[in-house]
């Protein structure tokens, strides 16, 4: 999908203050003033999440050339994020959201099933925000293959 779902069109980056790599507190104000790829993923160091991060890493220079930041969000701890970021050499920051502050604002906490167990977790989702924090494109139930390139192509066409 190349544009925001109708339900996502009114989403804006909420006020928040959360831990992020490298051992900093980050707020919505720190992300203002340029486009932003805000991608939500279930868990550090899992195959899909690792590949997704690597794909955004590999296109990072193209995103930054378009004045666009990339930030990943999951419920993992800051320590896990720092290890994950270092392992894959991610040039962008990862936000730790254990209390689901941003996750709930973007409605990415969903009922999931794994090996017959049900639990609430992050549904892989990506939001492209403009410089004022308004969602201009969104993807839910993301499939990792070619996703980062799709997001980049959408940014180029805005």
Rosetta constraint file for C-alpha pairs under 8 A:
AtomPair CA 1 CA 137 HARMONIC 7.82 0.50
AtomPair CA 1 CA 138 HARMONIC 7.09 0.50
AtomPair CA 1 CA 139 HARMONIC 6.21 0.50
AtomPair CA 2 CA 137 HARMONIC 6.01 0.50
AtomPair CA 2 CA 138 HARMONIC 7.20 0.50
AtomPair CA 2 CA 139 HARMONIC 7.92 0.50
AtomPair CA 2 CA 154 HARMONIC 6.02 0.50
AtomPair CA 3 CA 136 HARMONIC 6.24 0.50
AtomPair CA 3 CA 137 HARMONIC 4.09 0.50
AtomPair CA 3 CA 138 HARMONIC 6.11 0.50
AtomPair CA 4 CA 8 HARMONIC 5.54 0.50
AtomPair CA 4 CA 9 HARMONIC 5.46 0.50
AtomPair CA 4 CA 135 HARMONIC 6.76 0.50
AtomPair CA 4 CA 136 HARMONIC 5.49 0.50
AtomPair CA 4 CA 137 HARMONIC 3.92 0.50
AtomPair CA 4 CA 138 HARMONIC 4.61 0.50
AtomPair CA 4 CA 139 HARMONIC 7.57 0.50
AtomPair CA 5 CA 9 HARMONIC 6.27 0.50
AtomPair CA 5 CA 137 HARMONIC 7.45 0.50
AtomPair CA 5 CA 138 HARMONIC 6.47 0.50
AtomPair CA 7 CA 11 HARMONIC 7.98 0.50
AtomPair CA 8 CA 135 HARMONIC 6.80 0.50
AtomPair CA 8 CA 138 HARMONIC 7.08 0.50
AtomPair CA 9 CA 134 HARMONIC 7.80 0.50
AtomPair CA 9 CA 135 HARMONIC 6.00 0.50
AtomPair CA 9 CA 136 HARMONIC 6.69 0.50
AtomPair CA 9 CA 137 HARMONIC 7.96 0.50
AtomPair CA 10 CA 134 HARMONIC 7.24 0.50
AtomPair CA 10 CA 135 HARMONIC 7.07 0.50
AtomPair CA 11 CA 106 HARMONIC 7.22 0.50
AtomPair CA 11 CA 134 HARMONIC 6.16 0.50
AtomPair CA 11 CA 135 HARMONIC 5.64 0.50
AtomPair CA 12 CA 129 HARMONIC 7.80 0.50
AtomPair CA 12 CA 133 HARMONIC 5.26 0.50
AtomPair CA 12 CA 134 HARMONIC 4.48 0.50
AtomPair CA 12 CA 135 HARMONIC 5.93 0.50
AtomPair CA 13 CA 28 HARMONIC 6.61 0.50
AtomPair CA 13 CA 133 HARMONIC 5.16 0.50
AtomPair CA 13 CA 134 HARMONIC 6.74 0.50
AtomPair CA 13 CA 135 HARMONIC 7.99 0.50
AtomPair CA 14 CA 28 HARMONIC 6.79 0.50
AtomPair CA 14 CA 102 HARMONIC 7.17 0.50
AtomPair CA 14 CA 105 HARMONIC 6.94 0.50
AtomPair CA 15 CA 27 HARMONIC 6.96 0.50
AtomPair CA 15 CA 28 HARMONIC 5.63 0.50
AtomPair CA 16 CA 26 HARMONIC 7.84 0.50
AtomPair CA 16 CA 27 HARMONIC 5.29 0.50
AtomPair CA 16 CA 28 HARMONIC 5.95 0.50
AtomPair CA 16 CA 101 HARMONIC 7.38 0.50
AtomPair CA 16 CA 102 HARMONIC 7.51 0.50
AtomPair CA 17 CA 25 HARMONIC 6.20 0.50
AtomPair CA 17 CA 26 HARMONIC 5.52 0.50
AtomPair CA 17 CA 27 HARMONIC 4.56 0.50
AtomPair CA 17 CA 28 HARMONIC 7.38 0.50
AtomPair CA 18 CA 25 HARMONIC 5.33 0.50
AtomPair CA 18 CA 26 HARMONIC 5.47 0.50
AtomPair CA 18 CA 27 HARMONIC 6.64 0.50
AtomPair CA 18 CA 95 HARMONIC 6.83 0.50
AtomPair CA 18 CA 96 HARMONIC 6.70 0.50
AtomPair CA 18 CA 97 HARMONIC 6.83 0.50
AtomPair CA 19 CA 23 HARMONIC 6.76 0.50
AtomPair CA 19 CA 24 HARMONIC 5.70 0.50
AtomPair CA 19 CA 25 HARMONIC 4.56 0.50
AtomPair CA 19 CA 26 HARMONIC 6.22 0.50
AtomPair CA 19 CA 78 HARMONIC 6.64 0.50
AtomPair CA 19 CA 95 HARMONIC 6.00 0.50
AtomPair CA 19 CA 96 HARMONIC 5.59 0.50
AtomPair CA 19 CA 97 HARMONIC 7.64 0.50
AtomPair CA 20 CA 24 HARMONIC 5.33 0.50
AtomPair CA 20 CA 25 HARMONIC 5.88 0.50
AtomPair CA 20 CA 26 HARMONIC 6.19 0.50
AtomPair CA 20 CA 78 HARMONIC 6.45 0.50
AtomPair CA 20 CA 93 HARMONIC 6.49 0.50
AtomPair CA 20 CA 94 HARMONIC 5.49 0.50
AtomPair CA 20 CA 95 HARMONIC 4.27 0.50
AtomPair CA 20 CA 96 HARMONIC 5.85 0.50
AtomPair CA 21 CA 78 HARMONIC 6.72 0.50
AtomPair CA 21 CA 81 HARMONIC 6.85 0.50
AtomPair CA 21 CA 82 HARMONIC 5.93 0.50
AtomPair CA 21 CA 93 HARMONIC 5.37 0.50
AtomPair CA 21 CA 94 HARMONIC 5.57 0.50
AtomPair CA 21 CA 95 HARMONIC 6.73 0.50
AtomPair CA 22 CA 82 HARMONIC 6.63 0.50
AtomPair CA 22 CA 93 HARMONIC 7.35 0.50
AtomPair CA 23 CA 78 HARMONIC 7.19 0.50
AtomPair CA 26 CA 30 HARMONIC 6.30 0.50
AtomPair CA 27 CA 31 HARMONIC 7.16 0.50
AtomPair CA 28 CA 32 HARMONIC 6.55 0.50
AtomPair CA 31 CA 36 HARMONIC 7.25 0.50
AtomPair CA 31 CA 69 HARMONIC 7.72 0.50
AtomPair CA 32 CA 131 HARMONIC 5.84 0.50
AtomPair CA 32 CA 132 HARMONIC 6.27 0.50
AtomPair CA 32 CA 133 HARMONIC 6.54 0.50
AtomPair CA 33 CA 131 HARMONIC 4.56 0.50
AtomPair CA 33 CA 132 HARMONIC 6.40 0.50
AtomPair CA 34 CA 67 HARMONIC 5.81 0.50
AtomPair CA 34 CA 68 HARMONIC 5.76 0.50
AtomPair CA 34 CA 69 HARMONIC 7.15 0.50
AtomPair CA 34 CA 130 HARMONIC 6.53 0.50
AtomPair CA 34 CA 131 HARMONIC 4.08 0.50
AtomPair CA 34 CA 132 HARMONIC 7.57 0.50
AtomPair CA 35 CA 67 HARMONIC 6.29 0.50
AtomPair CA 35 CA 68 HARMONIC 4.38 0.50
AtomPair CA 35 CA 69 HARMONIC 6.27 0.50
AtomPair CA 35 CA 128 HARMONIC 7.22 0.50
AtomPair CA 35 CA 129 HARMONIC 5.57 0.50
AtomPair CA 35 CA 130 HARMONIC 4.48 0.50
AtomPair CA 35 CA 131 HARMONIC 4.76 0.50
AtomPair CA 35 CA 133 HARMONIC 7.80 0.50
AtomPair CA 36 CA 68 HARMONIC 5.21 0.50
AtomPair CA 36 CA 69 HARMONIC 4.75 0.50
AtomPair CA 36 CA 70 HARMONIC 5.77 0.50
AtomPair CA 36 CA 71 HARMONIC 7.48 0.50
AtomPair CA 36 CA 127 HARMONIC 7.99 0.50
AtomPair CA 36 CA 128 HARMONIC 5.74 0.50
AtomPair CA 36 CA 129 HARMONIC 5.06 0.50
AtomPair CA 36 CA 130 HARMONIC 6.49 0.50
AtomPair CA 36 CA 131 HARMONIC 7.35 0.50
AtomPair CA 36 CA 133 HARMONIC 7.85 0.50
AtomPair CA 37 CA 68 HARMONIC 7.08 0.50
AtomPair CA 37 CA 69 HARMONIC 6.14 0.50
AtomPair CA 37 CA 70 HARMONIC 4.66 0.50
AtomPair CA 37 CA 71 HARMONIC 6.22 0.50
AtomPair CA 37 CA 126 HARMONIC 6.97 0.50
AtomPair CA 37 CA 127 HARMONIC 5.86 0.50
AtomPair CA 37 CA 128 HARMONIC 4.72 0.50
AtomPair CA 37 CA 129 HARMONIC 6.47 0.50
AtomPair CA 38 CA 70 HARMONIC 6.16 0.50
AtomPair CA 38 CA 71 HARMONIC 5.14 0.50
AtomPair CA 38 CA 72 HARMONIC 6.00 0.50
AtomPair CA 38 CA 73 HARMONIC 7.31 0.50
AtomPair CA 38 CA 126 HARMONIC 5.77 0.50
AtomPair CA 38 CA 127 HARMONIC 5.21 0.50
AtomPair CA 38 CA 128 HARMONIC 6.39 0.50
AtomPair CA 38 CA 129 HARMONIC 7.62 0.50
AtomPair CA 39 CA 70 HARMONIC 7.74 0.50
AtomPair CA 39 CA 71 HARMONIC 6.38 0.50
AtomPair CA 39 CA 72 HARMONIC 4.90 0.50
AtomPair CA 39 CA 73 HARMONIC 6.12 0.50
AtomPair CA 39 CA 124 HARMONIC 7.62 0.50
AtomPair CA 39 CA 125 HARMONIC 5.92 0.50
AtomPair CA 39 CA 126 HARMONIC 4.23 0.50
AtomPair CA 39 CA 127 HARMONIC 6.26 0.50
AtomPair CA 40 CA 72 HARMONIC 5.88 0.50
AtomPair CA 40 CA 73 HARMONIC 4.75 0.50
AtomPair CA 40 CA 74 HARMONIC 5.92 0.50
AtomPair CA 40 CA 103 HARMONIC 7.61 0.50
AtomPair CA 40 CA 108 HARMONIC 7.60 0.50
AtomPair CA 40 CA 122 HARMONIC 7.01 0.50
AtomPair CA 40 CA 123 HARMONIC 7.38 0.50
AtomPair CA 40 CA 124 HARMONIC 5.50 0.50
AtomPair CA 40 CA 125 HARMONIC 5.22 0.50
AtomPair CA 40 CA 126 HARMONIC 6.09 0.50
AtomPair CA 41 CA 49 HARMONIC 6.20 0.50
AtomPair CA 41 CA 72 HARMONIC 7.23 0.50
AtomPair CA 41 CA 73 HARMONIC 6.31 0.50
AtomPair CA 41 CA 74 HARMONIC 5.53 0.50
AtomPair CA 41 CA 122 HARMONIC 6.27 0.50
AtomPair CA 41 CA 123 HARMONIC 6.86 0.50
AtomPair CA 41 CA 124 HARMONIC 4.78 0.50
AtomPair CA 41 CA 125 HARMONIC 6.90 0.50
AtomPair CA 42 CA 49 HARMONIC 7.07 0.50
AtomPair CA 42 CA 74 HARMONIC 5.93 0.50
AtomPair CA 42 CA 75 HARMONIC 7.50 0.50
AtomPair CA 42 CA 121 HARMONIC 6.77 0.50
AtomPair CA 42 CA 122 HARMONIC 4.99 0.50
AtomPair CA 42 CA 123 HARMONIC 6.71 0.50
AtomPair CA 42 CA 124 HARMONIC 6.42 0.50
AtomPair CA 43 CA 49 HARMONIC 6.51 0.50
AtomPair CA 43 CA 74 HARMONIC 6.36 0.50
AtomPair CA 43 CA 75 HARMONIC 7.37 0.50
AtomPair CA 43 CA 76 HARMONIC 6.54 0.50
AtomPair CA 44 CA 49 HARMONIC 6.31 0.50
AtomPair CA 44 CA 50 HARMONIC 6.92 0.50
AtomPair CA 44 CA 74 HARMONIC 7.77 0.50
AtomPair CA 44 CA 76 HARMONIC 6.88 0.50
AtomPair CA 44 CA 80 HARMONIC 6.97 0.50
AtomPair CA 44 CA 81 HARMONIC 6.81 0.50
AtomPair CA 44 CA 84 HARMONIC 6.18 0.50
AtomPair CA 45 CA 49 HARMONIC 6.59 0.50
AtomPair CA 45 CA 50 HARMONIC 5.58 0.50
AtomPair CA 45 CA 84 HARMONIC 6.32 0.50
AtomPair CA 46 CA 50 HARMONIC 5.81 0.50
AtomPair CA 47 CA 51 HARMONIC 6.15 0.50
AtomPair CA 48 CA 52 HARMONIC 6.09 0.50
AtomPair CA 48 CA 144 HARMONIC 6.54 0.50
AtomPair CA 49 CA 53 HARMONIC 6.19 0.50
AtomPair CA 50 CA 54 HARMONIC 6.20 0.50
AtomPair CA 50 CA 88 HARMONIC 7.74 0.50
AtomPair CA 51 CA 55 HARMONIC 6.10 0.50
AtomPair CA 51 CA 144 HARMONIC 7.24 0.50
AtomPair CA 52 CA 56 HARMONIC 6.42 0.50
AtomPair CA 52 CA 144 HARMONIC 5.70 0.50
AtomPair CA 52 CA 145 HARMONIC 7.96 0.50
AtomPair CA 52 CA 147 HARMONIC 7.79 0.50
AtomPair CA 52 CA 148 HARMONIC 7.31 0.50
AtomPair CA 53 CA 57 HARMONIC 6.04 0.50
AtomPair CA 53 CA 72 HARMONIC 7.92 0.50
AtomPair CA 53 CA 88 HARMONIC 7.95 0.50
AtomPair CA 53 CA 90 HARMONIC 7.13 0.50
AtomPair CA 54 CA 58 HARMONIC 6.03 0.50
AtomPair CA 54 CA 88 HARMONIC 6.79 0.50
AtomPair CA 54 CA 90 HARMONIC 7.17 0.50
AtomPair CA 55 CA 59 HARMONIC 6.49 0.50
AtomPair CA 55 CA 148 HARMONIC 5.88 0.50
AtomPair CA 55 CA 149 HARMONIC 7.96 0.50
AtomPair CA 56 CA 60 HARMONIC 5.82 0.50
AtomPair CA 56 CA 70 HARMONIC 7.81 0.50
AtomPair CA 56 CA 148 HARMONIC 5.52 0.50
AtomPair CA 57 CA 89 HARMONIC 7.83 0.50
AtomPair CA 57 CA 90 HARMONIC 5.58 0.50
AtomPair CA 57 CA 91 HARMONIC 6.44 0.50
AtomPair CA 57 CA 92 HARMONIC 7.61 0.50
AtomPair CA 59 CA 63 HARMONIC 6.48 0.50
AtomPair CA 59 CA 148 HARMONIC 7.49 0.50
AtomPair CA 59 CA 149 HARMONIC 7.58 0.50
AtomPair CA 59 CA 152 HARMONIC 7.99 0.50
AtomPair CA 60 CA 64 HARMONIC 6.18 0.50
AtomPair CA 60 CA 70 HARMONIC 7.76 0.50
AtomPair CA 60 CA 91 HARMONIC 7.39 0.50
AtomPair CA 61 CA 65 HARMONIC 6.03 0.50
AtomPair CA 62 CA 66 HARMONIC 6.62 0.50
AtomPair CA 62 CA 152 HARMONIC 7.79 0.50
AtomPair CA 63 CA 67 HARMONIC 6.66 0.50
AtomPair CA 63 CA 68 HARMONIC 5.23 0.50
AtomPair CA 63 CA 69 HARMONIC 6.87 0.50
AtomPair CA 63 CA 70 HARMONIC 7.82 0.50
AtomPair CA 63 CA 152 HARMONIC 6.70 0.50
AtomPair CA 64 CA 68 HARMONIC 4.99 0.50
AtomPair CA 64 CA 69 HARMONIC 6.21 0.50
AtomPair CA 66 CA 156 HARMONIC 7.68 0.50
AtomPair CA 69 CA 92 HARMONIC 7.64 0.50
AtomPair CA 70 CA 92 HARMONIC 5.91 0.50
AtomPair CA 70 CA 93 HARMONIC 7.34 0.50
AtomPair CA 71 CA 92 HARMONIC 6.04 0.50
AtomPair CA 71 CA 93 HARMONIC 5.33 0.50
AtomPair CA 71 CA 94 HARMONIC 5.69 0.50
AtomPair CA 71 CA 95 HARMONIC 7.15 0.50
AtomPair CA 72 CA 92 HARMONIC 7.83 0.50
AtomPair CA 72 CA 93 HARMONIC 6.57 0.50
AtomPair CA 72 CA 94 HARMONIC 4.65 0.50
AtomPair CA 72 CA 95 HARMONIC 6.15 0.50
AtomPair CA 73 CA 94 HARMONIC 5.69 0.50
AtomPair CA 73 CA 95 HARMONIC 4.79 0.50
AtomPair CA 73 CA 96 HARMONIC 6.23 0.50
AtomPair CA 73 CA 97 HARMONIC 6.78 0.50
AtomPair CA 73 CA 103 HARMONIC 7.98 0.50
AtomPair CA 74 CA 94 HARMONIC 7.79 0.50
AtomPair CA 74 CA 95 HARMONIC 6.67 0.50
AtomPair CA 74 CA 96 HARMONIC 5.78 0.50
AtomPair CA 74 CA 97 HARMONIC 5.88 0.50
AtomPair CA 74 CA 98 HARMONIC 7.57 0.50
AtomPair CA 74 CA 122 HARMONIC 7.37 0.50
AtomPair CA 75 CA 96 HARMONIC 5.46 0.50
AtomPair CA 75 CA 97 HARMONIC 4.59 0.50
AtomPair CA 75 CA 98 HARMONIC 4.28 0.50
AtomPair CA 75 CA 99 HARMONIC 7.48 0.50
AtomPair CA 75 CA 100 HARMONIC 6.92 0.50
AtomPair CA 76 CA 80 HARMONIC 6.24 0.50
AtomPair CA 76 CA 81 HARMONIC 6.65 0.50
AtomPair CA 76 CA 96 HARMONIC 5.75 0.50
AtomPair CA 76 CA 97 HARMONIC 7.09 0.50
AtomPair CA 76 CA 98 HARMONIC 6.50 0.50
AtomPair CA 77 CA 81 HARMONIC 6.25 0.50
AtomPair CA 77 CA 96 HARMONIC 5.67 0.50
AtomPair CA 77 CA 97 HARMONIC 7.91 0.50
AtomPair CA 77 CA 98 HARMONIC 7.15 0.50
AtomPair CA 78 CA 82 HARMONIC 6.07 0.50
AtomPair CA 78 CA 95 HARMONIC 7.53 0.50
AtomPair CA 78 CA 96 HARMONIC 5.63 0.50
AtomPair CA 79 CA 83 HARMONIC 6.33 0.50
AtomPair CA 80 CA 84 HARMONIC 6.04 0.50
AtomPair CA 81 CA 85 HARMONIC 5.93 0.50
AtomPair CA 81 CA 94 HARMONIC 6.29 0.50
AtomPair CA 81 CA 95 HARMONIC 7.76 0.50
AtomPair CA 81 CA 96 HARMONIC 7.31 0.50
AtomPair CA 82 CA 86 HARMONIC 6.11 0.50
AtomPair CA 82 CA 94 HARMONIC 7.99 0.50
AtomPair CA 83 CA 87 HARMONIC 5.98 0.50
AtomPair CA 84 CA 88 HARMONIC 6.40 0.50
AtomPair CA 85 CA 89 HARMONIC 5.59 0.50
AtomPair CA 85 CA 90 HARMONIC 5.06 0.50
AtomPair CA 85 CA 91 HARMONIC 7.92 0.50
AtomPair CA 85 CA 93 HARMONIC 7.86 0.50
AtomPair CA 85 CA 94 HARMONIC 7.59 0.50
AtomPair CA 86 CA 90 HARMONIC 6.77 0.50
AtomPair CA 97 CA 101 HARMONIC 6.34 0.50
AtomPair CA 97 CA 102 HARMONIC 6.93 0.50
AtomPair CA 97 CA 103 HARMONIC 7.28 0.50
AtomPair CA 100 CA 104 HARMONIC 5.63 0.50
AtomPair CA 100 CA 109 HARMONIC 7.95 0.50
AtomPair CA 101 CA 105 HARMONIC 6.45 0.50
AtomPair CA 102 CA 106 HARMONIC 6.25 0.50
AtomPair CA 103 CA 107 HARMONIC 6.00 0.50
AtomPair CA 103 CA 108 HARMONIC 5.43 0.50
AtomPair CA 103 CA 109 HARMONIC 6.26 0.50
AtomPair CA 103 CA 122 HARMONIC 7.46 0.50
AtomPair CA 104 CA 108 HARMONIC 6.26 0.50
AtomPair CA 104 CA 109 HARMONIC 6.27 0.50
AtomPair CA 108 CA 121 HARMONIC 7.94 0.50
AtomPair CA 108 CA 122 HARMONIC 5.46 0.50
AtomPair CA 108 CA 123 HARMONIC 5.28 0.50
AtomPair CA 108 CA 124 HARMONIC 7.43 0.50
AtomPair CA 108 CA 125 HARMONIC 6.85 0.50
AtomPair CA 109 CA 120 HARMONIC 6.27 0.50
AtomPair CA 109 CA 121 HARMONIC 5.22 0.50
AtomPair CA 109 CA 122 HARMONIC 4.71 0.50
AtomPair CA 109 CA 123 HARMONIC 6.16 0.50
AtomPair CA 110 CA 120 HARMONIC 5.41 0.50
AtomPair CA 110 CA 121 HARMONIC 5.59 0.50
AtomPair CA 110 CA 122 HARMONIC 6.19 0.50
AtomPair CA 110 CA 123 HARMONIC 6.07 0.50
AtomPair CA 111 CA 118 HARMONIC 6.69 0.50
AtomPair CA 111 CA 119 HARMONIC 5.67 0.50
AtomPair CA 111 CA 120 HARMONIC 4.56 0.50
AtomPair CA 111 CA 121 HARMONIC 6.43 0.50
AtomPair CA 112 CA 118 HARMONIC 5.58 0.50
AtomPair CA 112 CA 119 HARMONIC 5.41 0.50
AtomPair CA 112 CA 120 HARMONIC 5.85 0.50
AtomPair CA 112 CA 121 HARMONIC 6.29 0.50
AtomPair CA 112 CA 123 HARMONIC 7.99 0.50
AtomPair CA 113 CA 117 HARMONIC 5.41 0.50
AtomPair CA 113 CA 118 HARMONIC 4.49 0.50
AtomPair CA 113 CA 119 HARMONIC 6.44 0.50
AtomPair CA 114 CA 118 HARMONIC 6.62 0.50
AtomPair CA 123 CA 140 HARMONIC 7.31 0.50
AtomPair CA 123 CA 141 HARMONIC 6.10 0.50
AtomPair CA 124 CA 140 HARMONIC 6.49 0.50
AtomPair CA 124 CA 141 HARMONIC 5.46 0.50
AtomPair CA 124 CA 142 HARMONIC 5.40 0.50
AtomPair CA 125 CA 138 HARMONIC 7.53 0.50
AtomPair CA 125 CA 139 HARMONIC 5.54 0.50
AtomPair CA 125 CA 140 HARMONIC 4.43 0.50
AtomPair CA 125 CA 141 HARMONIC 5.91 0.50
AtomPair CA 125 CA 142 HARMONIC 5.63 0.50
AtomPair CA 126 CA 138 HARMONIC 5.72 0.50
AtomPair CA 126 CA 139 HARMONIC 5.14 0.50
AtomPair CA 126 CA 140 HARMONIC 6.57 0.50
AtomPair CA 126 CA 142 HARMONIC 7.47 0.50
AtomPair CA 127 CA 135 HARMONIC 6.39 0.50
AtomPair CA 127 CA 136 HARMONIC 7.69 0.50
AtomPair CA 127 CA 137 HARMONIC 5.92 0.50
AtomPair CA 127 CA 138 HARMONIC 4.45 0.50
AtomPair CA 127 CA 139 HARMONIC 6.44 0.50
AtomPair CA 128 CA 135 HARMONIC 5.75 0.50
AtomPair CA 128 CA 136 HARMONIC 5.83 0.50
AtomPair CA 128 CA 137 HARMONIC 5.07 0.50
AtomPair CA 128 CA 138 HARMONIC 6.16 0.50
AtomPair CA 128 CA 151 HARMONIC 7.64 0.50
AtomPair CA 128 CA 155 HARMONIC 7.71 0.50
AtomPair CA 129 CA 133 HARMONIC 5.33 0.50
AtomPair CA 129 CA 134 HARMONIC 5.14 0.50
AtomPair CA 129 CA 135 HARMONIC 4.28 0.50
AtomPair CA 129 CA 136 HARMONIC 5.53 0.50
AtomPair CA 129 CA 137 HARMONIC 7.10 0.50
AtomPair CA 130 CA 134 HARMONIC 5.49 0.50
AtomPair CA 130 CA 135 HARMONIC 6.51 0.50
AtomPair CA 130 CA 136 HARMONIC 6.51 0.50
AtomPair CA 137 CA 154 HARMONIC 7.80 0.50
AtomPair CA 142 CA 147 HARMONIC 7.35 0.50
AtomPair CA 143 CA 147 HARMONIC 6.74 0.50
AtomPair CA 144 CA 148 HARMONIC 7.77 0.50
AtomPair CA 146 CA 150 HARMONIC 6.29 0.50
AtomPair CA 147 CA 151 HARMONIC 6.28 0.50
AtomPair CA 148 CA 152 HARMONIC 6.24 0.50
AtomPair CA 149 CA 153 HARMONIC 6.09 0.50
AtomPair CA 150 CA 154 HARMONIC 6.18 0.50
AtomPair CA 151 CA 155 HARMONIC 6.24 0.50
AtomPair CA 152 CA 156 HARMONIC 6.26 0.50
AtomPair CA 153 CA 157 HARMONIC 6.38 0.50
AtomPair CA 154 CA 158 HARMONIC 6.45 0.50
